[in-house]
Amino acid sequence: MSDTDSFIEEVTEEVRRDRLFAMIRRYGWIAVAVIVLVVGGAAWNEWNKAQRRAVAEATGDALLAAVEANEDAARIAALKDVQVGSDGARMVADFLLASHLLSANDAEAAAAALNDIVTQGGEMPEIYRQIAAFKAVLARGSDMPAAERRVALESMAAPGMPLALLAQEQLALVDVEEGNTEAALERLNAVVADANASAGLRQRASQLIVSLGGTASAMTGDLSGQ
């Protein structure tokens, strides 16, 4: 390589280096900003997760302390005072509250707590709203007019609904209450014949069929082992 070529190469390299340094001076802050954002974002994410975990643990401890009280009245008071940090925790607290209100024979208050779950906002899975609505109807029992119970239960008894068979069982009891034994037997036989019915549900429905004067031929479930 000649001295001229070597000189040209050195100059070219120097120019290249100068351009690189110029670009770093001009745009280097962008790279620094990106690094700061990435590191800062990761740190904030970890902090946020730790905060959520701490809130969840505190809520769990508060709920556990509430249900470990010696009397229902104390449990109810403690559950009402629990400060929750999420919709899910609020739902759990309301289910627990309703349970202890029922133990204290306060069906109306229990139904109100369950209805709070039904109307609660947030992204709660629909199944929990259905369970709460169903338990609210059961909590009120005969204190709720039969016509109102029927309307509430029919919405849950539609095909494809998660509690359809349990709602059908309760609708059969409403039929009996209204003196419509034939309709009750038809519902109960459908429950017994449904492949999705649990053994316990089939047994209850079958026993009710017998008590209403139904015959063994009306029962299609296998009850030999029950």
Z-matrix of the N, CA and C atoms (Angstrom, degrees):
N
C 1 1.465
C 2 1.528 1 108.54
N 3 1.339 2 117.27 1 133.42
C 4 1.454 3 121.13 2 -179.30
C 5 1.510 4 111.38 3 -75.71
N 6 1.337 5 115.41 4 162.45
C 7 1.468 6 119.46 5 177.80
C 8 1.518 7 110.95 6 -60.87
N 9 1.336 8 115.14 7 -35.10
C 10 1.476 9 118.78 8 -179.92
C 11 1.524 10 110.78 9 -63.43
N 12 1.354 11 116.38 10 -46.70
C 13 1.471 12 120.95 11 179.12
C 14 1.515 13 111.12 12 -61.31
N 15 1.331 14 115.44 13 -41.79
C 16 1.461 15 119.60 14 179.96
C 17 1.514 16 111.04 15 -63.61
N 18 1.342 17 114.98 16 -41.04
C 19 1.460 18 119.56 17 179.69
C 20 1.532 19 110.49 18 -63.89
N 21 1.319 20 116.21 19 -43.48
C 22 1.475 21 120.98 20 -179.70
C 23 1.530 22 110.83 21 -62.77
N 24 1.331 23 115.37 22 -40.78
C 25 1.470 24 119.66 23 -179.99
C 26 1.525 25 110.71 24 -64.24
N 27 1.337 26 115.88 25 -41.80
C 28 1.467 27 119.82 26 179.65
C 29 1.524 28 110.99 27 -64.53
N 30 1.325 29 115.44 28 -42.13
C 31 1.470 30 119.30 29 178.62
C 32 1.526 31 110.86 30 -63.29
N 33 1.340 32 114.88 31 -43.69
C 34 1.472 33 119.36 32 179.28
C 35 1.528 34 111.38 33 -60.44
N 36 1.331 35 115.93 34 -43.73
C 37 1.462 36 121.06 35 179.01
C 38 1.527 37 110.77 36 -62.80
N 39 1.341 38 115.47 37 -40.68
C 40 1.466 39 120.25 38 -179.86
C 41 1.527 40 110.54 39 -65.06
N 42 1.327 41 114.95 40 -42.28
C 43 1.469 42 119.04 41 177.71
C 44 1.526 43 110.88 42 -61.96
N 45 1.349 44 114.44 43 -42.76
C 46 1.458 45 120.27 44 178.68
C 47 1.532 46 111.04 45 -59.49
N 48 1.342 47 114.73 46 -43.09
C 49 1.457 48 120.87 47 -179.35
C 50 1.533 49 110.67 48 -65.57
N 51 1.318 50 114.86 49 -42.79
C 52 1.475 51 119.39 50 179.11
C 53 1.532 52 111.15 51 -61.50
N 54 1.344 53 115.46 52 -41.04
C 55 1.461 54 119.35 53 178.92
C 56 1.526 55 111.43 54 -64.87
N 57 1.338 56 115.38 55 -39.92
C 58 1.464 57 120.24 56 179.15
C 59 1.519 58 110.76 57 -62.28
N 60 1.338 59 116.28 58 -47.26
C 61 1.465 60 120.50 59 179.32
C 62 1.529 61 110.89 60 -62.55
N 63 1.330 62 114.99 61 -37.53
C 64 1.466 63 118.91 62 179.04
C 65 1.527 64 110.66 63 -64.50
N 66 1.347 65 115.72 64 -41.23
C 67 1.469 66 119.45 65 178.65
C 68 1.527 67 110.98 66 -66.02
N 69 1.351 68 115.85 67 -38.94
C 70 1.464 69 119.48 68 179.11
C 71 1.531 70 109.82 69 -63.88
N 72 1.361 71 115.44 70 -44.11
C 73 1.457 72 118.52 71 179.49
C 74 1.523 73 111.68 72 -63.98
N 75 1.337 74 115.27 73 -33.41
C 76 1.463 75 119.11 74 -176.31
C 77 1.522 76 112.63 75 -82.81
N 78 1.352 77 116.34 76 -40.55
C 79 1.478 78 119.84 77 -173.28
C 80 1.538 79 113.70 78 -116.25
N 81 1.311 80 115.88 79 -0.04
C 82 1.466 81 117.68 80 -176.44
C 83 1.523 82 113.72 81 -59.76
N 84 1.345 83 115.96 82 -31.39
C 85 1.473 84 119.18 83 -179.38
C 86 1.529 85 111.46 84 -61.88
N 87 1.350 86 116.21 85 -27.82
C 88 1.473 87 119.25 86 179.29
C 89 1.527 88 109.87 87 -65.80
N 90 1.336 89 116.23 88 -45.30
C 91 1.464 90 120.20 89 178.75
C 92 1.523 91 110.68 90 -61.92
N 93 1.349 92 115.30 91 -42.40
C 94 1.470 93 119.31 92 178.73
C 95 1.518 94 110.25 93 -62.53
N 96 1.343 95 116.63 94 -42.82
C 97 1.464 96 120.79 95 179.71
C 98 1.526 97 111.30 96 -62.11
N 99 1.341 98 115.60 97 -42.31
C 100 1.473 99 119.61 98 179.04
C 101 1.527 100 110.25 99 -61.50
N 102 1.327 101 116.52 100 -44.38
C 103 1.467 102 120.15 101 179.95
C 104 1.524 103 110.68 102 -62.32
N 105 1.345 104 115.55 103 -43.79
C 106 1.471 105 119.71 104 179.43
C 107 1.526 106 110.85 105 -62.07
N 108 1.349 107 116.40 106 -42.40
C 109 1.462 108 120.28 107 179.48
C 110 1.519 109 111.55 108 -63.86
N 111 1.325 110 116.82 109 -43.42
C 112 1.468 111 120.29 110 -179.36
C 113 1.529 112 110.67 111 -63.55
N 114 1.329 113 115.25 112 -48.89
C 115 1.467 114 119.31 113 -179.38
C 116 1.528 115 110.66 114 -65.67
N 117 1.336 116 115.77 115 -43.58
C 118 1.458 117 119.59 116 179.69
C 119 1.518 118 111.90 117 -64.31
N 120 1.336 119 116.33 118 -41.24
C 121 1.472 120 119.81 119 178.82
C 122 1.513 121 112.02 120 -62.56
N 123 1.334 122 116.49 121 -42.27
C 124 1.466 123 120.11 122 178.67
C 125 1.523 124 110.66 123 -63.77
N 126 1.340 125 116.18 124 -41.36
C 127 1.462 126 119.72 125 179.75
C 128 1.517 127 110.97 126 -65.56
N 129 1.357 128 116.57 127 -41.80
C 130 1.472 129 119.58 128 178.91
C 131 1.519 130 111.05 129 -64.99
N 132 1.326 131 116.79 130 -39.50
C 133 1.462 132 120.55 131 179.42
C 134 1.528 133 111.15 132 -61.90
N 135 1.330 134 115.97 133 -42.97
C 136 1.464 135 119.77 134 178.42
C 137 1.526 136 110.97 135 -65.60
N 138 1.322 137 116.38 136 -41.06
C 139 1.462 138 120.40 137 178.40
C 140 1.525 139 110.77 138 -63.79
N 141 1.330 140 115.91 139 -43.01
C 142 1.461 141 120.75 140 -179.65
C 143 1.521 142 111.02 141 -62.81
N 144 1.349 143 116.20 142 -42.76
C 145 1.468 144 119.69 143 178.00
C 146 1.517 145 111.22 144 -63.64
N 147 1.319 146 116.57 145 -39.39
C 148 1.463 147 120.30 146 178.58
C 149 1.520 148 110.85 147 -65.11
N 150 1.337 149 116.74 148 -38.69
C 151 1.463 150 120.56 149 178.12
C 152 1.520 151 111.34 150 -64.37
N 153 1.330 152 115.79 151 -45.73
C 154 1.472 153 119.73 152 179.28
C 155 1.519 154 110.80 153 -62.51
N 156 1.328 155 116.15 154 -41.04
C 157 1.462 156 120.15 155 178.78
C 158 1.526 157 110.70 156 -63.35
N 159 1.326 158 116.79 157 -40.81
C 160 1.467 159 120.63 158 179.98
C 161 1.521 160 110.85 159 -65.42
N 162 1.342 161 116.44 160 -41.17
C 163 1.470 162 120.30 161 178.59
C 164 1.525 163 110.52 162 -64.62
N 165 1.339 164 116.98 163 -42.93
C 166 1.460 165 121.29 164 179.98
C 167 1.527 166 110.96 165 -63.27
N 168 1.327 167 116.07 166 -41.93
C 169 1.468 168 119.74 167 179.53
C 170 1.533 169 110.87 168 -65.83
N 171 1.329 170 116.04 169 -40.47
C 172 1.465 171 119.52 170 179.15
C 173 1.527 172 110.95 171 -65.17
N 174 1.336 173 116.09 172 -40.77
C 175 1.469 174 119.77 173 178.04
C 176 1.523 175 110.82 174 -64.60
N 177 1.330 176 116.44 175 -44.35
C 178 1.470 177 119.93 176 177.80
C 179 1.511 178 112.12 177 -59.80
N 180 1.333 179 116.59 178 -43.17
C 181 1.464 180 120.12 179 178.71
C 182 1.530 181 110.76 180 -62.57
N 183 1.337 182 116.62 181 -40.42
C 184 1.464 183 120.65 182 -179.26
C 185 1.531 184 111.16 183 -66.65
N 186 1.329 185 116.45 184 -41.42
C 187 1.470 186 120.02 185 178.67
C 188 1.524 187 110.58 186 -65.94
N 189 1.325 188 116.37 187 -42.36
C 190 1.463 189 120.16 188 179.23
C 191 1.524 190 110.68 189 -62.96
N 192 1.319 191 116.54 190 -43.22
C 193 1.469 192 120.14 191 179.24
C 194 1.527 193 110.36 192 -63.79
N 195 1.336 194 116.94 193 -36.84
C 196 1.463 195 120.65 194 -179.17
C 197 1.525 196 111.83 195 -64.99
N 198 1.331 197 117.17 196 -45.86
C 199 1.468 198 119.35 197 -176.51
C 200 1.524 199 112.49 198 -77.41
N 201 1.340 200 116.94 199 -11.83
C 202 1.462 201 119.63 200 178.15
C 203 1.528 202 112.67 201 -89.56
N 204 1.334 203 116.74 202 1.84
C 205 1.466 204 119.86 203 175.26
C 206 1.522 205 109.77 204 -63.29
N 207 1.329 206 116.46 205 156.95
C 208 1.467 207 120.56 206 -171.77
C 209 1.521 208 114.37 207 -75.02
N 210 1.318 209 118.63 208 -28.13
C 211 1.468 210 121.43 209 -175.33
C 212 1.526 211 110.86 210 -127.28
N 213 1.342 212 114.39 211 155.99
C 214 1.457 213 119.10 212 179.85
C 215 1.517 214 111.63 213 -59.34
N 216 1.326 215 117.16 214 -40.53
C 217 1.463 216 120.29 215 -178.66
C 218 1.526 217 110.66 216 -60.18
N 219 1.322 218 116.45 217 -42.14
C 220 1.467 219 120.58 218 179.54
C 221 1.525 220 110.51 219 -68.39
N 222 1.351 221 116.85 220 -39.19
C 223 1.464 222 120.24 221 178.56
C 224 1.528 223 110.26 222 -63.90
N 225 1.322 224 115.96 223 -43.94
C 226 1.460 225 120.78 224 -178.81
C 227 1.528 226 110.62 225 -61.87
N 228 1.337 227 115.80 226 -46.50
C 229 1.465 228 119.79 227 179.77
C 230 1.522 229 111.09 228 -61.53
N 231 1.333 230 116.31 229 -42.54
C 232 1.460 231 120.39 230 -179.20
C 233 1.523 232 111.18 231 -66.52
N 234 1.322 233 117.72 232 -40.51
C 235 1.465 234 121.20 233 -179.41
C 236 1.532 235 110.97 234 -66.96
N 237 1.317 236 116.33 235 -34.83
C 238 1.466 237 119.21 236 178.08
C 239 1.521 238 111.25 237 -67.18
N 240 1.334 239 116.37 238 -28.49
C 241 1.465 240 120.78 239 -176.46
C 242 1.527 241 113.74 240 -90.72
N 243 1.328 242 116.99 241 -8.42
C 244 1.467 243 119.92 242 -177.35
C 245 1.523 244 109.99 243 -63.72
N 246 1.326 245 115.47 244 129.30
C 247 1.463 246 121.04 245 175.68
C 248 1.537 247 108.19 246 -93.53
N 249 1.310 248 116.01 247 118.78
C 250 1.464 249 120.26 248 -175.82
C 251 1.526 250 110.00 249 -103.27
N 252 1.330 251 114.85 250 155.72
C 253 1.455 252 119.85 251 -176.75
C 254 1.510 253 114.86 252 -109.83
N 255 1.345 254 117.60 253 3.14
C 256 1.466 255 119.32 254 -178.59
C 257 1.520 256 109.51 255 -157.72
N 258 1.342 257 115.42 256 164.96
C 259 1.467 258 120.51 257 177.76
C 260 1.523 259 110.87 258 -63.52
N 261 1.328 260 116.17 259 -38.09
C 262 1.464 261 119.45 260 179.60
C 263 1.511 262 111.81 261 -63.20
N 264 1.332 263 116.24 262 -42.07
C 265 1.463 264 120.16 263 179.30
C 266 1.526 265 110.51 264 -66.40
N 267 1.329 266 116.53 265 -37.42
C 268 1.468 267 120.07 266 177.86
C 269 1.522 268 110.43 267 -62.60
N 270 1.332 269 116.23 268 -40.52
C 271 1.456 270 120.59 269 179.04
C 272 1.523 271 110.86 270 -62.74
N 273 1.337 272 117.27 271 -46.29
C 274 1.467 273 121.04 272 179.33
C 275 1.522 274 110.22 273 -60.76
N 276 1.332 275 116.54 274 -43.78
C 277 1.463 276 120.15 275 -179.70
C 278 1.524 277 111.05 276 -62.35
N 279 1.330 278 116.96 277 -40.48
C 280 1.467 279 119.99 278 180.00
C 281 1.525 280 112.02 279 -68.68
N 282 1.332 281 117.33 280 -38.39
C 283 1.468 282 119.66 281 176.69
C 284 1.537 283 110.29 282 -63.40
N 285 1.329 284 116.50 283 -43.48
C 286 1.461 285 120.25 284 177.91
C 287 1.524 286 111.10 285 -63.59
N 288 1.327 287 115.97 286 -42.86
C 289 1.462 288 120.53 287 179.23
C 290 1.525 289 110.59 288 -60.65
N 291 1.322 290 116.80 289 -45.87
C 292 1.464 291 120.70 290 179.22
C 293 1.524 292 111.10 291 -60.55
N 294 1.320 293 116.66 292 -40.77
C 295 1.466 294 120.67 293 -179.82
C 296 1.528 295 111.18 294 -61.15
N 297 1.324 296 116.55 295 -44.99
C 298 1.469 297 119.47 296 -178.01
C 299 1.530 298 111.77 297 -75.89
N 300 1.309 299 117.68 298 -27.98
C 301 1.463 300 120.01 299 173.63
C 302 1.527 301 110.33 300 -66.45
N 303 1.320 302 116.44 301 -37.98
C 304 1.472 303 119.51 302 175.92
C 305 1.525 304 110.58 303 -65.26
N 306 1.331 305 116.69 304 -39.82
C 307 1.471 306 120.07 305 177.46
C 308 1.521 307 110.99 306 -62.10
N 309 1.335 308 115.56 307 -30.58
C 310 1.464 309 120.44 308 179.65
C 311 1.532 310 111.38 309 -89.04
N 312 1.344 311 116.28 310 8.96
C 313 1.474 312 122.48 311 177.82
C 314 1.523 313 113.04 312 63.79
N 315 1.323 314 116.79 313 31.15
C 316 1.466 315 120.69 314 175.84
C 317 1.527 316 108.04 315 -109.85
N 318 1.340 317 114.40 316 76.94
C 319 1.462 318 120.17 317 -173.73
C 320 1.526 319 112.71 318 -65.03
N 321 1.322 320 117.05 319 -38.34
C 322 1.461 321 119.89 320 -178.35
C 323 1.530 322 111.10 321 -63.63
N 324 1.335 323 115.85 322 -45.17
C 325 1.461 324 119.44 323 179.29
C 326 1.524 325 110.53 324 -65.93
N 327 1.333 326 116.73 325 -36.85
C 328 1.463 327 120.39 326 177.71
C 329 1.521 328 110.33 327 -63.19
N 330 1.334 329 116.12 328 -44.38
C 331 1.467 330 120.08 329 178.70
C 332 1.524 331 110.92 330 -62.80
N 333 1.334 332 116.64 331 -37.43
C 334 1.472 333 120.11 332 178.36
C 335 1.528 334 110.83 333 -64.43
N 336 1.338 335 116.68 334 -41.62
C 337 1.474 336 120.25 335 178.52
C 338 1.522 337 110.32 336 -63.65
N 339 1.315 338 117.03 337 -39.58
C 340 1.464 339 120.87 338 179.24
C 341 1.530 340 110.99 339 -68.81
N 342 1.322 341 116.60 340 -38.34
C 343 1.461 342 119.44 341 177.97
C 344 1.521 343 111.60 342 -67.49
N 345 1.340 344 116.51 343 -26.80
C 346 1.472 345 119.30 344 174.30
C 347 1.524 346 110.68 345 -62.18
N 348 1.340 347 116.00 346 -35.09
C 349 1.463 348 119.92 347 177.41
C 350 1.531 349 109.98 348 -66.91
N 351 1.331 350 115.54 349 -41.90
C 352 1.466 351 120.26 350 -178.70
C 353 1.519 352 110.90 351 -60.35
N 354 1.333 353 116.60 352 -40.77
C 355 1.462 354 120.49 353 -175.87
C 356 1.525 355 113.27 354 -93.62
N 357 1.322 356 116.78 355 -0.33
C 358 1.466 357 120.14 356 -178.52
C 359 1.521 358 110.78 357 -63.69
N 360 1.318 359 115.97 358 139.87
C 361 1.455 360 120.29 359 178.51
C 362 1.520 361 111.27 360 -78.47
N 363 1.313 362 116.28 361 -164.12
C 364 1.460 363 120.14 362 179.58
C 365 1.516 364 112.21 363 88.18
N 366 1.321 365 114.80 364 -173.24
C 367 1.463 366 121.07 365 -175.60
C 368 1.526 367 111.53 366 -103.77
N 369 1.318 368 116.79 367 43.53
C 370 1.456 369 121.16 368 179.06
C 371 1.538 370 110.07 369 -67.63
N 372 1.330 371 118.19 370 134.84
C 373 1.471 372 120.17 371 175.76
C 374 1.530 373 111.36 372 -56.33
N 375 1.318 374 116.37 373 139.54
C 376 1.459 375 121.88 374 -175.11
C 377 1.534 376 112.43 375 -59.23
N 378 1.327 377 117.95 376 -29.79
C 379 1.458 378 120.54 377 -177.61
C 380 1.521 379 111.25 378 -58.89
N 381 1.338 380 117.49 379 -35.42
C 382 1.468 381 119.88 380 -179.49
C 383 1.519 382 111.25 381 -70.58
N 384 1.311 383 116.92 382 -34.97
C 385 1.464 384 119.50 383 175.35
C 386 1.531 385 110.12 384 -65.04
N 387 1.340 386 115.44 385 -40.54
C 388 1.460 387 119.74 386 179.21
C 389 1.529 388 110.89 387 -63.13
N 390 1.316 389 116.33 388 -44.80
C 391 1.468 390 120.31 389 179.44
C 392 1.525 391 110.18 390 -61.71
N 393 1.332 392 116.84 391 -44.31
C 394 1.458 393 120.40 392 -179.56
C 395 1.527 394 110.98 393 -63.09
N 396 1.337 395 117.41 394 -43.34
C 397 1.470 396 120.95 395 179.69
C 398 1.521 397 110.46 396 -63.32
N 399 1.322 398 116.36 397 -41.46
C 400 1.472 399 120.49 398 179.81
C 401 1.523 400 110.83 399 -64.61
N 402 1.340 401 116.07 400 -46.14
C 403 1.463 402 119.78 401 -179.18
C 404 1.528 403 111.05 402 -66.75
N 405 1.331 404 117.20 403 -30.17
C 406 1.468 405 120.06 404 177.38
C 407 1.526 406 110.77 405 -65.24
N 408 1.334 407 116.51 406 -40.60
C 409 1.472 408 120.54 407 177.07
C 410 1.531 409 109.96 408 -63.58
N 411 1.333 410 116.33 409 -43.92
C 412 1.462 411 120.03 410 179.24
C 413 1.526 412 111.03 411 -64.54
N 414 1.324 413 116.60 412 -37.40
C 415 1.462 414 120.32 413 -178.47
C 416 1.523 415 111.12 414 -63.24
N 417 1.311 416 116.27 415 -42.49
C 418 1.473 417 119.25 416 -179.28
C 419 1.525 418 111.83 417 -75.20
N 420 1.326 419 117.37 418 -30.79
C 421 1.459 420 121.28 419 175.79
C 422 1.516 421 112.96 420 53.31
N 423 1.308 422 115.95 421 -134.07
C 424 1.466 423 120.98 422 -176.71
C 425 1.518 424 112.63 423 -71.38
N 426 1.339 425 117.86 424 -11.40
C 427 1.467 426 119.50 425 175.11
C 428 1.523 427 111.02 426 -69.61
N 429 1.324 428 116.06 427 -18.19
C 430 1.462 429 121.58 428 176.73
C 431 1.527 430 107.62 429 -94.04
N 432 1.324 431 118.95 430 124.64
C 433 1.470 432 120.26 431 -179.02
C 434 1.526 433 111.92 432 -51.62
N 435 1.321 434 115.59 433 142.91
C 436 1.466 435 120.43 434 -176.83
C 437 1.519 436 112.10 435 -56.13
N 438 1.325 437 116.64 436 -38.78
C 439 1.465 438 119.62 437 -178.97
C 440 1.532 439 111.02 438 -64.04
N 441 1.335 440 116.44 439 -39.46
C 442 1.472 441 120.03 440 178.13
C 443 1.521 442 110.78 441 -68.23
N 444 1.322 443 116.02 442 -40.45
C 445 1.466 444 119.45 443 177.47
C 446 1.520 445 110.78 444 -60.66
N 447 1.329 446 115.67 445 -41.80
C 448 1.460 447 119.77 446 -178.39
C 449 1.532 448 110.53 447 -62.18
N 450 1.317 449 116.51 448 -45.85
C 451 1.470 450 120.14 449 179.81
C 452 1.531 451 110.75 450 -60.02
N 453 1.341 452 115.63 451 -45.74
C 454 1.469 453 119.79 452 -178.43
C 455 1.522 454 111.22 453 -64.81
N 456 1.320 455 116.84 454 -42.38
C 457 1.463 456 121.03 455 -176.43
C 458 1.527 457 112.28 456 -73.55
N 459 1.320 458 117.18 457 -35.10
C 460 1.469 459 119.43 458 -178.53
C 461 1.521 460 111.59 459 -62.88
N 462 1.333 461 116.91 460 -32.68
C 463 1.462 462 119.10 461 177.93
C 464 1.527 463 111.50 462 -68.11
N 465 1.336 464 115.54 463 -26.54
C 466 1.468 465 120.14 464 179.31
C 467 1.532 466 112.40 465 -90.76
N 468 1.328 467 116.56 466 -15.52
C 469 1.464 468 121.09 467 -175.28
C 470 1.525 469 113.11 468 -92.56
N 471 1.318 470 117.41 469 -0.20
C 472 1.468 471 119.83 470 -179.11
C 473 1.529 472 110.30 471 -63.61
N 474 1.326 473 117.66 472 146.54
C 475 1.471 474 120.73 473 179.37
C 476 1.526 475 111.61 474 -54.06
N 477 1.329 476 115.05 475 135.78
C 478 1.448 477 120.24 476 179.05
C 479 1.517 478 114.45 477 92.25
N 480 1.324 479 117.32 478 -13.91
C 481 1.460 480 119.83 479 178.56
C 482 1.533 481 108.86 480 -74.73
N 483 1.338 482 118.08 481 145.88
C 484 1.468 483 120.49 482 -172.99
C 485 1.530 484 114.88 483 -64.20
N 486 1.329 485 117.05 484 -27.92
C 487 1.470 486 120.10 485 -178.17
C 488 1.529 487 111.46 486 -112.16
N 489 1.324 488 116.18 487 25.93
C 490 1.469 489 120.63 488 -173.54
C 491 1.526 490 112.47 489 -57.03
N 492 1.330 491 117.80 490 -45.96
C 493 1.466 492 120.22 491 -176.00
C 494 1.526 493 111.52 492 -68.85
N 495 1.315 494 117.32 493 -40.01
C 496 1.467 495 119.96 494 177.36
C 497 1.528 496 110.64 495 -65.21
N 498 1.341 497 115.48 496 -37.81
C 499 1.466 498 119.09 497 177.73
C 500 1.529 499 110.57 498 -66.95
N 501 1.336 500 117.17 499 -37.67
C 502 1.468 501 120.48 500 176.85
C 503 1.527 502 110.66 501 -62.59
N 504 1.311 503 117.24 502 -39.83
C 505 1.465 504 120.94 503 177.25
C 506 1.529 505 110.46 504 -59.83
N 507 1.321 506 116.65 505 -44.81
C 508 1.459 507 120.39 506 179.49
C 509 1.529 508 111.73 507 -68.66
N 510 1.322 509 116.68 508 -34.81
C 511 1.468 510 119.70 509 175.93
C 512 1.522 511 111.13 510 -64.41
N 513 1.332 512 116.27 511 -34.97
C 514 1.473 513 119.59 512 176.42
C 515 1.524 514 110.35 513 -62.63
N 516 1.331 515 116.41 514 -38.26
C 517 1.468 516 119.77 515 177.50
C 518 1.529 517 111.09 516 -66.59
N 519 1.343 518 116.68 517 -35.10
C 520 1.464 519 119.98 518 175.45
C 521 1.528 520 109.59 519 -65.84
N 522 1.347 521 116.55 520 -40.69
C 523 1.469 522 120.47 521 176.34
C 524 1.523 523 110.32 522 -57.77
N 525 1.317 524 116.24 523 -45.41
C 526 1.474 525 120.49 524 179.88
C 527 1.520 526 109.85 525 -62.07
N 528 1.325 527 116.17 526 -43.58
C 529 1.461 528 120.77 527 -179.65
C 530 1.529 529 111.39 528 -60.10
N 531 1.330 530 115.74 529 -34.69
C 532 1.463 531 120.59 530 -179.51
C 533 1.518 532 112.63 531 -88.97
N 534 1.341 533 116.47 532 3.66
C 535 1.453 534 120.52 533 176.12
C 536 1.510 535 114.82 534 83.18
N 537 1.329 536 118.00 535 13.62
C 538 1.468 537 121.17 536 -178.02
C 539 1.530 538 108.88 537 -101.86
N 540 1.334 539 115.15 538 75.49
C 541 1.460 540 120.98 539 -175.81
C 542 1.520 541 112.11 540 -64.15
N 543 1.317 542 116.98 541 -38.12
C 544 1.465 543 120.06 542 -177.95
C 545 1.535 544 110.85 543 -61.51
N 546 1.326 545 116.21 544 -43.84
C 547 1.464 546 120.06 545 179.28
C 548 1.524 547 110.58 546 -65.15
N 549 1.340 548 115.93 547 -37.55
C 550 1.463 549 120.17 548 179.34
C 551 1.523 550 110.56 549 -64.10
N 552 1.340 551 116.84 550 -44.73
C 553 1.464 552 120.55 551 179.96
C 554 1.529 553 110.96 552 -63.33
N 555 1.316 554 116.44 553 -38.31
C 556 1.463 555 119.83 554 179.89
C 557 1.533 556 110.30 555 -64.07
N 558 1.328 557 116.03 556 -43.83
C 559 1.468 558 119.66 557 178.59
C 560 1.527 559 110.81 558 -63.24
N 561 1.309 560 116.12 559 -46.06
C 562 1.459 561 120.69 560 -175.91
C 563 1.519 562 111.86 561 -65.31
N 564 1.328 563 116.44 562 -39.57
C 565 1.468 564 119.45 563 176.79
C 566 1.529 565 111.07 564 -63.56
N 567 1.323 566 115.87 565 -36.85
C 568 1.462 567 119.38 566 178.35
C 569 1.529 568 110.65 567 -66.33
N 570 1.336 569 116.03 568 -37.10
C 571 1.462 570 120.36 569 177.94
C 572 1.524 571 110.31 570 -64.67
N 573 1.329 572 116.33 571 -47.23
C 574 1.467 573 120.88 572 -179.09
C 575 1.525 574 110.99 573 -60.90
N 576 1.331 575 116.55 574 -36.62
C 577 1.463 576 120.59 575 -176.34
C 578 1.522 577 112.93 576 -80.28
N 579 1.316 578 117.24 577 -13.65
C 580 1.463 579 119.97 578 -176.06
C 581 1.528 580 110.76 579 -73.31
N 582 1.318 581 116.01 580 129.47
C 583 1.473 582 121.13 581 -177.86
C 584 1.523 583 112.33 582 -65.63
N 585 1.314 584 117.33 583 -20.88
C 586 1.461 585 120.57 584 -177.86
C 587 1.528 586 113.43 585 -89.14
N 588 1.331 587 116.59 586 -4.93
C 589 1.466 588 119.85 587 -179.44
C 590 1.525 589 110.15 588 -71.47
N 591 1.318 590 116.15 589 137.52
C 592 1.464 591 120.17 590 177.49
C 593 1.520 592 110.00 591 -74.59
N 594 1.322 593 116.51 592 163.91
C 595 1.471 594 120.72 593 179.06
C 596 1.522 595 110.55 594 -60.63
N 597 1.337 596 116.73 595 -41.37
C 598 1.467 597 119.80 596 -179.78
C 599 1.511 598 111.88 597 -64.01
N 600 1.328 599 117.04 598 -41.67
C 601 1.461 600 120.55 599 179.24
C 602 1.517 601 110.64 600 -66.02
N 603 1.340 602 117.54 601 -42.78
C 604 1.464 603 120.45 602 177.49
C 605 1.533 604 110.65 603 -59.56
N 606 1.318 605 115.48 604 -41.32
C 607 1.469 606 119.04 605 -178.37
C 608 1.527 607 110.77 606 -64.92
N 609 1.329 608 116.98 607 -45.49
C 610 1.462 609 120.04 608 179.31
C 611 1.519 610 110.95 609 -61.85
N 612 1.344 611 116.47 610 -45.47
C 613 1.464 612 120.35 611 -179.38
C 614 1.525 613 110.87 612 -63.30
N 615 1.320 614 116.82 613 -40.10
C 616 1.467 615 121.14 614 -179.04
C 617 1.526 616 111.01 615 -66.48
N 618 1.320 617 116.09 616 -41.92
C 619 1.462 618 119.86 617 178.46
C 620 1.521 619 111.03 618 -63.33
N 621 1.336 620 115.74 619 -38.35
C 622 1.456 621 119.20 620 178.83
C 623 1.527 622 110.77 621 -69.02
N 624 1.342 623 117.32 622 -36.19
C 625 1.466 624 120.84 623 175.91
C 626 1.518 625 110.29 624 -58.39
N 627 1.322 626 115.58 625 -46.37
C 628 1.463 627 119.90 626 -179.71
C 629 1.526 628 110.74 627 -63.40
N 630 1.332 629 116.35 628 -42.97
C 631 1.464 630 119.97 629 -178.67
C 632 1.526 631 111.95 630 -66.07
N 633 1.338 632 116.37 631 -23.76
C 634 1.464 633 120.36 632 178.36
C 635 1.520 634 112.48 633 -90.46
N 636 1.328 635 116.61 634 2.67
C 637 1.454 636 120.49 635 178.09
C 638 1.504 637 114.10 636 95.19
N 639 1.335 638 117.23 637 10.33
C 640 1.455 639 120.03 638 176.68
C 641 1.519 640 110.75 639 -70.38
N 642 1.297 641 116.24 640 159.02
C 643 1.459 642 120.70 641 -179.20
C 644 1.527 643 110.60 642 -103.51
N 645 1.340 644 113.98 643 165.90
C 646 1.464 645 119.23 644 -179.77
C 647 1.516 646 111.39 645 -59.99
N 648 1.318 647 117.71 646 -30.44
C 649 1.458 648 120.57 647 -178.54
C 650 1.520 649 111.53 648 -69.37
N 651 1.324 650 116.45 649 -17.78
C 652 1.455 651 119.66 650 -179.94
C 653 1.506 652 111.96 651 -80.33
N 654 1.348 653 115.70 652 -12.44
C 655 1.455 654 120.32 653 -176.83
C 656 1.520 655 109.24 654 -101.38
N 657 1.292 656 116.67 655 122.03
C 658 1.459 657 119.63 656 -176.43
C 659 1.504 658 112.24 657 -102.39
N 660 1.344 659 118.27 658 -8.07
C 661 1.476 660 119.92 659 -179.97
C 662 1.507 661 109.87 660 -78.67
N 663 1.310 662 116.28 661 156.42
C 664 1.451 663 123.17 662 176.75
C 665 1.513 664 108.97 663 -87.42
N 666 1.334 665 117.77 664 105.78
C 667 1.451 666 122.61 665 -175.66
C 668 1.508 667 112.26 666 -108.97
N 669 1.310 668 116.24 667 10.11
C 670 1.461 669 118.99 668 -174.10
C 671 1.490 670 112.93 669 -60.72
N 672 1.348 671 117.36 670 -30.46
C 673 1.453 672 118.73 671 -177.90
C 674 1.493 673 113.71 672 -99.24
N 675 1.351 674 118.71 673 11.51
C 676 1.462 675 121.73 674 -174.83
C 677 1.523 676 110.35 675 -110.68
